[in-house]
Amino acid sequence: MSERYGDFQLEIYQAGLRGGQPRYPVDFDGLERAAAATLPAWIMNYVAGGAGNERTQRANVEAFDRWGLVPRMMNGAYERDLTTNLFGIELPTPLFMCPIGVIGICAQDFHGDLQVARAAARTGVPMIASTLSQDPLEAVAAEFGETPGFFQLYTPRDRDVAVSLIQRAERAGFKALVITLDTWMTGWRPRDLNIANFPQLRGLCLANYFSDEHFRKLLSAAPEDDPAAAVMEWARVFGHSMRWEDLTWIREATQLPIVLKGISHADDVRRAKDLGVDGIYCSNHGGRQANGGLPALQTLPDVVKAADGVPVLFDSGVRNGSDVIKAIAMGADAVGIGRPYAYAMAIGGADGVVHQLRSVLAEADLLMAIDGFPTIAEVKRADLRRVD
């Protein structure tokens, strides 16, 4: 039986009896305001911003408001079991932290990747570590403790570099490979364009490339000796537009379970399943890269149906525990949060992230208790209806 995560609220109320209040907000709006007051504007814009006029980004969030759970009573939900299983890996909850390519610079010490990994170790909530990190993937993996970590790959155009990153992740102890399909080039992002800001072109969050022996072979001088040239070489090799046949050489490169991230169409799910992928990740990158699409939550049911038993991960627009439960009720096996923990990192480092994860899990756990869903399996059978 899993931990009673909802008891976190009792800790807060009991501290209040002694005159204490939480160091960090428990709600998304509070986190966002606090992060905006803490982060430099160029980082805050990069994290908060989306593509185009950000309609898809807003639609991701608003989509959750269009669905409501029908409570079930007399189910004996005093104890809740939030455990789930992905690729044969037992997880204490269905929550995970999405890959964020600038999480490193969201921390006040510019080592946010390490701090998120430490938060994962303390909570049991897995981190999907981004290719774009301030610290090498080996250093990030070393902080996970007993919590499994997954590695997200932006597949480079240079195959030797791609294979090297994949195999480094496997040697470092990552438990799955998550391949992002929808960001092989950057989308139109006015908040960043208006201030001419692109962190990677400043040399930030490129530690995995600069520490890679195959990438370094492409350079005439070491990255530390000619950082500008190294950044330009990174820009040249960064984005490979994936094709289905690429799964052949990727599978040959690793024994790790392979998850495809950015899938929203049922036909793509079926093709991926036919090719033997181990997981489908339904996401539109939080609306950060392509504007004008459907909210990811709207595409989730079709993805789940087409997956037909293959694990489905989900993100985009998730802001709190009730969003997590709604996504599971729609069929997701695991649900990721992004901006909430980025903001928590900005204001409190690893402690802030732990607080935020506990807040999300507490709300999810309490919702399951009050609405009569003792297990994740019961949530998946819930009556979820459109809000009139």
Short mmCIF file of the C-alpha atoms (twelve columns), coordinates in Angstrom:
data_MODEL
# 
_entry.id   MODEL 
# 
loop_
_atom_site.group_PDB 
_atom_site.id 
_atom_site.type_symbol 
_atom_site.label_atom_id 
_atom_site.label_alt_id 
_atom_site.label_comp_id 
_atom_site.label_asym_id 
_atom_site.label_seq_id 
_atom_site.Cartn_x 
_atom_site.Cartn_y 
_atom_site.Cartn_z 
_atom_site.pdbx_PDB_model_num 
ATOM 1   C CA . MET A 1   0.000   0.000  0.000   1 
ATOM 2   C CA . SER A 2   1.394   3.395  -0.937  1 
ATOM 3   C CA . GLU A 3   2.024   6.333  1.338   1 
ATOM 4   C CA . ARG A 4   -0.896  8.523  2.394   1 
ATOM 5   C CA . TYR A 5   0.293   11.566 0.484   1 
ATOM 6   C CA . GLY A 6   -2.701  13.621 1.581   1 
ATOM 7   C CA . ASP A 7   -1.273  13.762 5.106   1 
ATOM 8   C CA . PHE A 8   1.011   16.529 3.826   1 
ATOM 9   C CA . GLN A 9   -1.841  18.943 4.509   1 
ATOM 10  C CA . LEU A 10  -1.844  17.856 8.164   1 
ATOM 11  C CA . GLU A 11  1.842   18.736 8.410   1 
ATOM 12  C CA . ILE A 12  1.052   22.204 7.109   1 
ATOM 13  C CA . TYR A 13  -1.917  22.767 9.423   1 
ATOM 14  C CA . GLN A 14  -0.044  21.446 12.468  1 
ATOM 15  C CA . ALA A 15  2.865   23.775 11.705  1 
ATOM 16  C CA . GLY A 16  0.313   26.572 11.545  1 
ATOM 17  C CA . LEU A 17  -0.703  25.849 15.138  1 
ATOM 18  C CA . ARG A 18  2.880   26.687 16.082  1 
ATOM 19  C CA . GLY A 19  2.824   29.869 14.035  1 
ATOM 20  C CA . GLY A 20  4.506   28.428 10.943  1 
ATOM 21  C CA . GLN A 21  3.471   28.811 7.321   1 
ATOM 22  C CA . PRO A 22  4.772   26.992 4.224   1 
ATOM 23  C CA . ARG A 23  8.002   28.413 2.827   1 
ATOM 24  C CA . TYR A 24  6.694   27.909 -0.698  1 
ATOM 25  C CA . PRO A 25  3.239   28.214 -2.316  1 
ATOM 26  C CA . VAL A 26  1.172   25.060 -2.738  1 
ATOM 27  C CA . ASP A 27  -0.673  26.362 -5.844  1 
ATOM 28  C CA . PHE A 28  0.527   26.972 -9.377  1 
ATOM 29  C CA . ASP A 29  -0.404  30.664 -9.532  1 
ATOM 30  C CA . GLY A 30  1.525   31.327 -6.350  1 
ATOM 31  C CA . LEU A 31  4.551   29.468 -7.688  1 
ATOM 32  C CA . GLU A 32  4.459   31.410 -10.944 1 
ATOM 33  C CA . ARG A 33  4.274   34.777 -9.173  1 
ATOM 34  C CA . ALA A 34  7.122   33.869 -6.841  1 
ATOM 35  C CA . ALA A 35  9.267   32.608 -9.719  1 
ATOM 36  C CA . ALA A 36  8.636   35.789 -11.715 1 
ATOM 37  C CA . ALA A 37  9.910   37.793 -8.765  1 
ATOM 38  C CA . THR A 38  13.009  35.578 -8.501  1 
ATOM 39  C CA . LEU A 39  14.161  34.684 -12.008 1 
ATOM 40  C CA . PRO A 40  15.805  37.109 -14.436 1 
ATOM 41  C CA . ALA A 41  13.277  38.128 -17.085 1 
ATOM 42  C CA . TRP A 42  15.123  36.320 -19.890 1 
ATOM 43  C CA . ILE A 43  14.878  32.977 -18.066 1 
ATOM 44  C CA . MET A 44  11.300  33.543 -16.912 1 
ATOM 45  C CA . ASN A 45  10.213  34.408 -20.455 1 
ATOM 46  C CA . TYR A 46  11.849  31.276 -21.798 1 
ATOM 47  C CA . VAL A 47  10.149  29.008 -19.253 1 
ATOM 48  C CA . ALA A 48  6.723   30.669 -19.233 1 
ATOM 49  C CA . GLY A 49  6.468   31.373 -22.946 1 
ATOM 50  C CA . GLY A 50  4.882   29.351 -25.716 1 
ATOM 51  C CA . ALA A 51  4.696   29.374 -29.474 1 
ATOM 52  C CA . GLY A 52  2.911   32.077 -31.470 1 
ATOM 53  C CA . ASN A 53  0.175   33.853 -29.549 1 
ATOM 54  C CA . GLU A 54  0.267   30.960 -27.039 1 
ATOM 55  C CA . ARG A 55  -3.286  29.850 -27.820 1 
ATOM 56  C CA . THR A 56  -2.327  26.167 -27.733 1 
ATOM 57  C CA . GLN A 57  -0.486  26.676 -24.473 1 
ATOM 58  C CA . ARG A 58  -3.587  28.217 -22.906 1 
ATOM 59  C CA . ALA A 59  -5.839  25.573 -24.454 1 
ATOM 60  C CA . ASN A 60  -3.782  22.818 -22.807 1 
ATOM 61  C CA . VAL A 61  -4.576  24.259 -19.390 1 
ATOM 62  C CA . GLU A 62  -8.196  25.150 -20.126 1 
ATOM 63  C CA . ALA A 63  -8.953  21.672 -21.491 1 
ATOM 64  C CA . PHE A 64  -8.898  20.240 -17.969 1 
ATOM 65  C CA . ASP A 65  -11.726 22.571 -16.937 1 
ATOM 66  C CA . ARG A 66  -14.009 20.962 -19.515 1 
ATOM 67  C CA . TRP A 67  -14.016 17.589 -17.743 1 
ATOM 68  C CA . GLY A 68  -15.379 16.494 -14.389 1 
ATOM 69  C CA . LEU A 69  -15.304 13.291 -12.350 1 
ATOM 70  C CA . VAL A 70  -18.481 11.693 -11.032 1 
ATOM 71  C CA . PRO A 71  -17.741 10.677 -7.404  1 
ATOM 72  C CA . ARG A 72  -18.371 7.149  -6.171  1 
ATOM 73  C CA . MET A 73  -19.273 6.550  -2.542  1 
ATOM 74  C CA . MET A 74  -19.082 3.599  -0.114  1 
ATOM 75  C CA . ASN A 75  -15.819 2.402  -1.666  1 
ATOM 76  C CA . GLY A 76  -13.777 2.276  1.522   1 
ATOM 77  C CA . ALA A 77  -11.149 4.709  0.302   1 
ATOM 78  C CA . TYR A 78  -9.499  5.231  3.695   1 
ATOM 79  C CA . GLU A 79  -6.301  3.815  2.209   1 
ATOM 80  C CA . ARG A 80  -5.220  4.702  -1.316  1 
ATOM 81  C CA . ASP A 81  -2.781  2.902  -3.548  1 
ATOM 82  C CA . LEU A 82  -1.134  5.173  -6.121  1 
ATOM 83  C CA . THR A 83  1.411   2.662  -7.359  1 
ATOM 84  C CA . THR A 84  1.812   2.116  -11.080 1 
ATOM 85  C CA . ASN A 85  4.076   0.209  -13.434 1 
ATOM 86  C CA . LEU A 86  5.978   1.381  -16.508 1 
ATOM 87  C CA . PHE A 87  8.049   -1.014 -18.653 1 
ATOM 88  C CA . GLY A 88  8.261   -3.445 -15.743 1 
ATOM 89  C CA . ILE A 89  9.386   -0.710 -13.345 1 
ATOM 90  C CA . GLU A 90  7.270   -0.384 -10.198 1 
ATOM 91  C CA . LEU A 91  6.671   3.272  -9.303  1 
ATOM 92  C CA . PRO A 92  5.097   4.582  -6.084  1 
ATOM 93  C CA . THR A 93  2.897   7.055  -7.983  1 
ATOM 94  C CA . PRO A 94  1.953   7.867  -11.592 1 
ATOM 95  C CA . LEU A 95  3.642   11.293 -11.352 1 
ATOM 96  C CA . PHE A 96  6.884   12.173 -13.132 1 
ATOM 97  C CA . MET A 97  8.865   15.313 -13.924 1 
ATOM 98  C CA . CYS A 98  8.959   16.246 -17.617 1 
ATOM 99  C CA . PRO A 99  12.248  16.994 -19.346 1 
ATOM 100 C CA . ILE A 100 13.019  20.722 -19.230 1 
ATOM 101 C CA . GLY A 101 16.032  21.804 -21.255 1 
ATOM 102 C CA . VAL A 102 16.695  24.885 -19.145 1 
ATOM 103 C CA . ILE A 103 15.961  23.492 -15.695 1 
ATOM 104 C CA . GLY A 104 19.671  23.844 -14.962 1 
ATOM 105 C CA . ILE A 105 19.545  27.633 -15.179 1 
ATOM 106 C CA . CYS A 106 16.255  27.874 -13.272 1 
ATOM 107 C CA . ALA A 107 18.225  27.117 -10.110 1 
ATOM 108 C CA . GLN A 108 19.951  29.960 -8.365  1 
ATOM 109 C CA . ASP A 109 23.229  28.007 -8.465  1 
ATOM 110 C CA . PHE A 110 22.764  27.083 -12.158 1 
ATOM 111 C CA . HIS A 111 22.826  23.366 -11.277 1 
ATOM 112 C CA . GLY A 112 19.117  22.715 -11.451 1 
ATOM 113 C CA . ASP A 113 19.479  19.325 -13.144 1 
ATOM 114 C CA . LEU A 114 21.325  18.004 -10.101 1 
ATOM 115 C CA . GLN A 115 18.821  19.531 -7.713  1 
ATOM 116 C CA . VAL A 116 15.847  18.012 -9.569  1 
ATOM 117 C CA . ALA A 117 17.559  14.618 -9.440  1 
ATOM 118 C CA . ARG A 118 17.973  15.037 -5.676  1 
ATOM 119 C CA . ALA A 119 14.283  15.908 -5.378  1 
ATOM 120 C CA . ALA A 120 13.487  12.737 -7.336  1 
ATOM 121 C CA . ALA A 121 15.594  10.717 -4.901  1 
ATOM 122 C CA . ARG A 122 13.755  12.224 -1.929  1 
ATOM 123 C CA . THR A 123 10.224  11.739 -3.289  1 
ATOM 124 C CA . GLY A 124 10.330  8.675  -5.529  1 
ATOM 125 C CA . VAL A 125 8.995   10.802 -8.404  1 
ATOM 126 C CA . PRO A 126 11.069  10.018 -11.521 1 
ATOM 127 C CA . MET A 127 12.846  12.728 -13.461 1 
ATOM 128 C CA . ILE A 128 13.112  12.612 -17.226 1 
ATOM 129 C CA . ALA A 129 16.479  14.287 -17.660 1 
ATOM 130 C CA . SER A 130 16.865  16.448 -20.755 1 
ATOM 131 C CA . THR A 131 19.630  16.167 -23.317 1 
ATOM 132 C CA . LEU A 132 20.066  19.896 -22.767 1 
ATOM 133 C CA . SER A 133 21.470  20.136 -19.266 1 
ATOM 134 C CA . GLN A 134 23.943  22.229 -17.310 1 
ATOM 135 C CA . ASP A 135 25.613  19.136 -15.858 1 
ATOM 136 C CA . PRO A 136 26.596  15.943 -17.692 1 
ATOM 137 C CA . LEU A 137 24.036  13.136 -17.645 1 
ATOM 138 C CA . GLU A 138 26.381  10.930 -15.601 1 
ATOM 139 C CA . ALA A 139 26.421  13.486 -12.783 1 
ATOM 140 C CA . VAL A 140 22.630  13.783 -12.910 1 
ATOM 141 C CA . ALA A 141 22.106  10.012 -12.781 1 
ATOM 142 C CA . ALA A 142 24.407  9.742  -9.778  1 
ATOM 143 C CA . GLU A 143 21.908  11.777 -7.713  1 
ATOM 144 C CA . PHE A 144 18.833  9.575  -8.279  1 
ATOM 145 C CA . GLY A 145 19.362  7.222  -5.358  1 
ATOM 146 C CA . GLU A 146 16.756  4.450  -5.525  1 
ATOM 147 C CA . THR A 147 14.415  6.411  -7.807  1 
ATOM 148 C CA . PRO A 148 14.559  5.380  -11.473 1 
ATOM 149 C CA . GLY A 149 15.482  8.093  -13.938 1 
ATOM 150 C CA . PHE A 150 14.707  8.333  -17.656 1 
ATOM 151 C CA . PHE A 151 16.789  10.089 -20.327 1 
ATOM 152 C CA . GLN A 152 15.197  12.328 -22.945 1 
ATOM 153 C CA . LEU A 153 16.939  12.492 -26.308 1 
ATOM 154 C CA . TYR A 154 16.843  15.329 -28.798 1 
ATOM 155 C CA . THR A 155 18.281  13.167 -31.581 1 
ATOM 156 C CA . PRO A 156 21.303  14.882 -33.172 1 
ATOM 157 C CA . ARG A 157 21.880  14.861 -36.921 1 
ATOM 158 C CA . ASP A 158 25.251  13.229 -36.349 1 
ATOM 159 C CA . ARG A 159 24.508  9.552  -35.718 1 
ATOM 160 C CA . ASP A 160 27.755  8.907  -33.855 1 
ATOM 161 C CA . VAL A 161 26.878  11.643 -31.373 1 
ATOM 162 C CA . ALA A 162 23.341  10.313 -31.049 1 
ATOM 163 C CA . VAL A 163 24.487  6.760  -30.340 1 
ATOM 164 C CA . SER A 164 27.082  8.056  -27.916 1 
ATOM 165 C CA . LEU A 165 24.459  9.968  -25.896 1 
ATOM 166 C CA . ILE A 166 22.149  6.939  -25.856 1 
ATOM 167 C CA . GLN A 167 24.852  4.567  -24.701 1 
ATOM 168 C CA . ARG A 168 26.170  7.001  -22.111 1 
ATOM 169 C CA . ALA A 169 22.662  7.200  -20.660 1 
ATOM 170 C CA . GLU A 170 22.410  3.410  -20.484 1 
ATOM 171 C CA . ARG A 171 25.831  3.065  -18.836 1 
ATOM 172 C CA . ALA A 172 24.929  5.801  -16.342 1 
ATOM 173 C CA . GLY A 173 21.932  3.807  -15.140 1 
ATOM 174 C CA . PHE A 174 18.957  5.488  -16.769 1 
ATOM 175 C CA . LYS A 175 16.029  3.080  -17.057 1 
ATOM 176 C CA . ALA A 176 14.365  4.242  -20.295 1 
ATOM 177 C CA . LEU A 177 15.049  6.342  -23.374 1 
ATOM 178 C CA . VAL A 178 12.462  9.022  -24.187 1 
ATOM 179 C CA . ILE A 179 12.866  10.330 -27.736 1 
ATOM 180 C CA . THR A 180 11.332  13.733 -28.415 1 
ATOM 181 C CA . LEU A 181 9.875   13.925 -31.913 1 
ATOM 182 C CA . ASP A 182 8.351   17.408 -32.034 1 
ATOM 183 C CA . THR A 183 11.417  19.574 -31.412 1 
ATOM 184 C CA . TRP A 184 14.058  18.979 -34.036 1 
ATOM 185 C CA . MET A 185 13.936  22.727 -34.732 1 
ATOM 186 C CA . THR A 186 12.664  25.551 -32.571 1 
ATOM 187 C CA . GLY A 187 9.175   26.988 -32.943 1 
ATOM 188 C CA . TRP A 188 8.210   30.646 -33.348 1 
ATOM 189 C CA . ARG A 189 8.427   32.029 -29.800 1 
ATOM 190 C CA . PRO A 190 7.706   35.775 -29.645 1 
ATOM 191 C CA . ARG A 191 8.646   36.229 -25.987 1 
ATOM 192 C CA . ASP A 192 12.174  35.045 -26.772 1 
ATOM 193 C CA . LEU A 193 12.383  36.658 -30.198 1 
ATOM 194 C CA . ASN A 194 11.438  40.063 -28.829 1 
ATOM 195 C CA . ILE A 195 14.504  40.035 -26.598 1 
ATOM 196 C CA . ALA A 196 16.692  37.952 -28.976 1 
ATOM 197 C CA . ASN A 197 17.198  35.297 -26.318 1 
ATOM 198 C CA . PHE A 198 18.106  31.670 -26.949 1 
ATOM 199 C CA . PRO A 199 19.978  30.181 -23.954 1 
ATOM 200 C CA . GLN A 200 21.746  27.384 -25.811 1 
ATOM 201 C CA . LEU A 201 23.267  29.855 -28.265 1 
ATOM 202 C CA . ARG A 202 24.774  31.509 -25.193 1 
ATOM 203 C CA . GLY A 203 26.485  28.205 -24.438 1 
ATOM 204 C CA . LEU A 204 24.104  27.227 -21.649 1 
ATOM 205 C CA . CYS A 205 22.707  23.739 -21.010 1 
ATOM 206 C CA . LEU A 206 25.089  22.049 -23.454 1 
ATOM 207 C CA . ALA A 207 27.135  19.991 -20.975 1 
ATOM 208 C CA . ASN A 208 26.145  16.660 -22.523 1 
ATOM 209 C CA . TYR A 209 27.500  17.746 -25.889 1 
ATOM 210 C CA . PHE A 210 30.641  19.436 -24.629 1 
ATOM 211 C CA . SER A 211 31.504  16.348 -22.558 1 
ATOM 212 C CA . ASP A 212 30.864  13.889 -25.381 1 
ATOM 213 C CA . GLU A 213 33.898  12.385 -27.089 1 
ATOM 214 C CA . HIS A 214 32.162  12.081 -30.466 1 
ATOM 215 C CA . PHE A 215 30.931  15.665 -30.414 1 
ATOM 216 C CA . ARG A 216 34.392  16.899 -29.410 1 
ATOM 217 C CA . LYS A 217 35.851  15.124 -32.463 1 
ATOM 218 C CA . LEU A 218 33.791  17.456 -34.648 1 
ATOM 219 C CA . LEU A 219 35.593  20.484 -33.209 1 
ATOM 220 C CA . SER A 220 38.962  21.898 -34.196 1 
ATOM 221 C CA . ALA A 221 39.505  23.030 -30.595 1 
ATOM 222 C CA . ALA A 222 38.110  21.964 -27.237 1 
ATOM 223 C CA . PRO A 223 34.817  23.634 -26.235 1 
ATOM 224 C CA . GLU A 224 36.550  25.416 -23.365 1 
ATOM 225 C CA . ASP A 225 39.165  26.800 -25.752 1 
ATOM 226 C CA . ASP A 226 36.718  28.029 -28.405 1 
ATOM 227 C CA . PRO A 227 33.225  28.114 -26.861 1 
ATOM 228 C CA . ALA A 228 31.680  30.149 -29.685 1 
ATOM 229 C CA . ALA A 229 32.749  27.591 -32.301 1 
ATOM 230 C CA . ALA A 230 31.477  24.765 -30.100 1 
ATOM 231 C CA . VAL A 231 28.074  26.416 -29.822 1 
ATOM 232 C CA . MET A 232 27.870  26.878 -33.576 1 
ATOM 233 C CA . GLU A 233 28.754  23.212 -34.107 1 
ATOM 234 C CA . TRP A 234 26.029  22.256 -31.634 1 
ATOM 235 C CA . ALA A 235 23.541  24.356 -33.621 1 
ATOM 236 C CA . ARG A 236 24.599  22.541 -36.784 1 
ATOM 237 C CA . VAL A 237 24.118  19.003 -35.415 1 
ATOM 238 C CA . PHE A 238 21.246  19.573 -32.977 1 
ATOM 239 C CA . GLY A 239 18.091  18.598 -34.825 1 
ATOM 240 C CA . HIS A 240 17.388  15.371 -36.695 1 
ATOM 241 C CA . SER A 241 13.898  15.104 -38.190 1 
ATOM 242 C CA . MET A 242 13.055  11.546 -37.236 1 
ATOM 243 C CA . ARG A 243 11.660  8.921  -39.595 1 
ATOM 244 C CA . TRP A 244 10.232  5.550  -38.650 1 
ATOM 245 C CA . GLU A 245 13.267  3.724  -40.024 1 
ATOM 246 C CA . ASP A 246 15.460  5.526  -37.482 1 
ATOM 247 C CA . LEU A 247 14.027  3.258  -34.800 1 
ATOM 248 C CA . THR A 248 16.088  0.419  -36.276 1 
ATOM 249 C CA . TRP A 249 19.497  1.897  -35.487 1 
ATOM 250 C CA . ILE A 250 18.299  3.327  -32.196 1 
ATOM 251 C CA . ARG A 251 17.079  -0.095 -31.097 1 
ATOM 252 C CA . GLU A 252 20.427  -1.573 -32.117 1 
ATOM 253 C CA . ALA A 253 22.196  1.012  -29.951 1 
ATOM 254 C CA . THR A 254 20.496  0.200  -26.649 1 
ATOM 255 C CA . GLN A 255 18.658  -2.323 -24.515 1 
ATOM 256 C CA . LEU A 256 16.665  0.419  -22.784 1 
ATOM 257 C CA . PRO A 257 12.875  0.642  -23.230 1 
ATOM 258 C CA . ILE A 258 12.102  3.220  -25.940 1 
ATOM 259 C CA . VAL A 259 9.356   5.813  -25.502 1 
ATOM 260 C CA . LEU A 260 8.303   8.166  -28.302 1 
ATOM 261 C CA . LYS A 261 7.378   11.645 -27.068 1 
ATOM 262 C CA . GLY A 262 5.138   14.067 -28.940 1 
ATOM 263 C CA . ILE A 263 2.631   11.618 -30.420 1 
ATOM 264 C CA . SER A 264 -0.986  12.756 -30.706 1 
ATOM 265 C CA . HIS A 265 -2.438  10.906 -33.723 1 
ATOM 266 C CA . ALA A 266 -3.826  7.385  -33.447 1 
ATOM 267 C CA . ASP A 267 -2.208  6.318  -36.744 1 
ATOM 268 C CA . ASP A 268 1.209   7.294  -35.373 1 
ATOM 269 C CA . VAL A 269 0.485   5.316  -32.222 1 
ATOM 270 C CA . ARG A 270 -0.369  2.205  -34.234 1 
ATOM 271 C CA . ARG A 271 2.759   2.566  -36.377 1 
ATOM 272 C CA . ALA A 272 4.920   2.959  -33.275 1 
ATOM 273 C CA . LYS A 273 3.292   -0.058 -31.687 1 
ATOM 274 C CA . ASP A 274 3.869   -2.165 -34.815 1 
ATOM 275 C CA . LEU A 275 7.545   -1.234 -34.622 1 
ATOM 276 C CA . GLY A 276 7.775   -2.442 -31.040 1 
ATOM 277 C CA . VAL A 277 8.176   0.744  -29.018 1 
ATOM 278 C CA . ASP A 278 7.773   0.296  -25.291 1 
ATOM 279 C CA . GLY A 279 5.811   3.451  -24.526 1 
ATOM 280 C CA . ILE A 280 3.837   6.281  -26.112 1 
ATOM 281 C CA . TYR A 281 4.169   9.810  -24.738 1 
ATOM 282 C CA . CYS A 282 1.166   11.949 -25.648 1 
ATOM 283 C CA . SER A 283 2.258   15.599 -25.567 1 
ATOM 284 C CA . ASN A 284 2.341   18.772 -27.616 1 
ATOM 285 C CA . HIS A 285 5.389   20.067 -25.743 1 
ATOM 286 C CA . GLY A 286 3.152   22.188 -23.540 1 
ATOM 287 C CA . GLY A 287 2.371   24.455 -26.493 1 
ATOM 288 C CA . ARG A 288 5.974   25.640 -26.502 1 
ATOM 289 C CA . GLN A 289 6.888   24.695 -30.069 1 
ATOM 290 C CA . ALA A 290 3.827   24.627 -32.328 1 
ATOM 291 C CA . ASN A 291 0.824   26.917 -31.975 1 
ATOM 292 C CA . GLY A 292 -2.599  26.183 -33.447 1 
ATOM 293 C CA . GLY A 293 -2.957  22.556 -32.430 1 
ATOM 294 C CA . LEU A 294 -5.504  20.768 -30.287 1 
ATOM 295 C CA . PRO A 295 -4.930  20.628 -26.551 1 
ATOM 296 C CA . ALA A 296 -3.073  17.430 -25.754 1 
ATOM 297 C CA . LEU A 297 -5.785  16.289 -23.346 1 
ATOM 298 C CA . GLN A 298 -8.262  16.209 -26.223 1 
ATOM 299 C CA . THR A 299 -6.076  13.803 -28.190 1 
ATOM 300 C CA . LEU A 300 -5.282  11.567 -25.207 1 
ATOM 301 C CA . PRO A 301 -8.325  9.224  -25.426 1 
ATOM 302 C CA . ASP A 302 -7.588  8.350  -29.065 1 
ATOM 303 C CA . VAL A 303 -3.936  7.763  -28.219 1 
ATOM 304 C CA . VAL A 304 -4.856  5.450  -25.341 1 
ATOM 305 C CA . LYS A 305 -7.305  3.498  -27.477 1 
ATOM 306 C CA . ALA A 306 -4.765  3.010  -30.265 1 
ATOM 307 C CA . ALA A 307 -2.020  2.104  -27.791 1 
ATOM 308 C CA . ASP A 308 -4.185  -0.832 -26.676 1 
ATOM 309 C CA . GLY A 309 -2.130  -1.779 -23.640 1 
ATOM 310 C CA . VAL A 310 1.185   -0.118 -24.479 1 
ATOM 311 C CA . PRO A 311 1.934   2.307  -21.611 1 
ATOM 312 C CA . VAL A 312 0.903   5.903  -22.289 1 
ATOM 313 C CA . LEU A 313 2.657   8.840  -20.665 1 
ATOM 314 C CA . PHE A 314 1.068   12.279 -20.822 1 
ATOM 315 C CA . ASP A 315 1.927   15.916 -20.271 1 
ATOM 316 C CA . SER A 316 0.871   19.411 -21.416 1 
ATOM 317 C CA . GLY A 317 -1.165  21.765 -19.265 1 
ATOM 318 C CA . VAL A 318 -0.916  19.773 -16.018 1 
ATOM 319 C CA . ARG A 319 -0.899  22.205 -13.125 1 
ATOM 320 C CA . ASN A 320 -2.133  20.331 -10.049 1 
ATOM 321 C CA . GLY A 321 -3.209  17.045 -8.538  1 
ATOM 322 C CA . SER A 322 -6.733  17.101 -9.921  1 
ATOM 323 C CA . ASP A 323 -5.303  17.483 -13.444 1 
ATOM 324 C CA . VAL A 324 -3.194  14.388 -12.800 1 
ATOM 325 C CA . ILE A 325 -6.256  12.377 -11.768 1 
ATOM 326 C CA . LYS A 326 -8.297  13.541 -14.770 1 
ATOM 327 C CA . ALA A 327 -5.526  12.517 -17.159 1 
ATOM 328 C CA . ILE A 328 -5.373  9.081  -15.540 1 
ATOM 329 C CA . ALA A 329 -9.167  8.797  -15.797 1 
ATOM 330 C CA . MET A 330 -8.698  9.382  -19.533 1 
ATOM 331 C CA . GLY A 331 -6.313  6.453  -19.699 1 
ATOM 332 C CA . ALA A 332 -2.823  7.813  -19.055 1 
ATOM 333 C CA . ASP A 333 -0.535  5.474  -17.126 1 
ATOM 334 C CA . ALA A 334 1.785   8.241  -15.948 1 
ATOM 335 C CA . VAL A 335 1.388   12.020 -15.911 1 
ATOM 336 C CA . GLY A 336 4.130   14.629 -16.108 1 
ATOM 337 C CA . ILE A 337 4.431   18.150 -14.774 1 
ATOM 338 C CA . GLY A 338 6.766   20.770 -16.182 1 
ATOM 339 C CA . ARG A 339 6.454   24.457 -15.401 1 
ATOM 340 C CA . PRO A 340 5.219   23.913 -11.813 1 
ATOM 341 C CA . TYR A 341 8.438   22.248 -10.746 1 
ATOM 342 C CA . ALA A 342 10.540  24.689 -12.784 1 
ATOM 343 C CA . TYR A 343 9.023   27.545 -10.799 1 
ATOM 344 C CA . ALA A 344 9.496   25.626 -7.563  1 
ATOM 345 C CA . MET A 345 13.149  25.127 -8.493  1 
ATOM 346 C CA . ALA A 346 13.551  28.848 -9.051  1 
ATOM 347 C CA . ILE A 347 12.316  29.791 -5.595  1 
ATOM 348 C CA . GLY A 348 13.528  26.906 -3.473  1 
ATOM 349 C CA . GLY A 349 15.919  24.579 -5.256  1 
ATOM 350 C CA . ALA A 350 15.538  20.909 -4.410  1 
ATOM 351 C CA . ASP A 351 13.529  21.780 -1.279  1 
ATOM 352 C CA . GLY A 352 11.097  23.802 -3.378  1 
ATOM 353 C CA . VAL A 353 10.674  20.957 -5.857  1 
ATOM 354 C CA . VAL A 354 10.062  18.434 -3.074  1 
ATOM 355 C CA . HIS A 355 7.429   20.754 -1.592  1 
ATOM 356 C CA . GLN A 356 5.737   21.157 -4.964  1 
ATOM 357 C CA . LEU A 357 5.724   17.427 -5.735  1 
ATOM 358 C CA . ARG A 358 4.272   16.674 -2.312  1 
ATOM 359 C CA . SER A 359 1.588   19.305 -2.922  1 
ATOM 360 C CA . VAL A 360 0.559   17.751 -6.238  1 
ATOM 361 C CA . LEU A 361 0.528   14.249 -4.773  1 
ATOM 362 C CA . ALA A 362 -1.422  15.398 -1.705  1 
ATOM 363 C CA . GLU A 363 -4.149  16.934 -3.857  1 
ATOM 364 C CA . ALA A 364 -4.314  13.832 -6.067  1 
ATOM 365 C CA . ASP A 365 -4.472  11.519 -3.056  1 
ATOM 366 C CA . LEU A 366 -7.160  13.566 -1.298  1 
ATOM 367 C CA . LEU A 367 -9.237  13.727 -4.470  1 
ATOM 368 C CA . MET A 368 -9.067  9.950  -4.792  1 
ATOM 369 C CA . ALA A 369 -10.132 9.599  -1.152  1 
ATOM 370 C CA . ILE A 370 -13.032 12.008 -1.234  1 
ATOM 371 C CA . ASP A 371 -14.363 10.907 -4.627  1 
ATOM 372 C CA . GLY A 372 -14.121 7.216  -3.747  1 
ATOM 373 C CA . PHE A 373 -11.248 5.900  -5.873  1 
ATOM 374 C CA . PRO A 374 -8.952  3.775  -3.687  1 
ATOM 375 C CA . THR A 375 -6.589  2.735  -6.494  1 
ATOM 376 C CA . ILE A 376 -5.258  3.981  -9.812  1 
ATOM 377 C CA . ALA A 377 -7.206  1.145  -11.468 1 
ATOM 378 C CA . GLU A 378 -10.407 2.563  -9.962  1 
ATOM 379 C CA . VAL A 379 -9.523  6.024  -11.308 1 
ATOM 380 C CA . LYS A 380 -9.152  4.549  -14.802 1 
ATOM 381 C CA . ARG A 381 -12.683 3.185  -14.514 1 
ATOM 382 C CA . ALA A 382 -14.059 6.511  -13.312 1 
ATOM 383 C CA . ASP A 383 -17.044 8.207  -14.938 1 
ATOM 384 C CA . LEU A 384 -15.499 11.302 -16.525 1 
ATOM 385 C CA . ARG A 385 -17.949 13.637 -18.211 1 
ATOM 386 C CA . ARG A 386 -17.869 16.857 -20.173 1 
ATOM 387 C CA . VAL A 387 -18.745 19.872 -18.077 1 
ATOM 388 C CA . ASP A 388 -21.971 21.459 -19.306 1 
# 
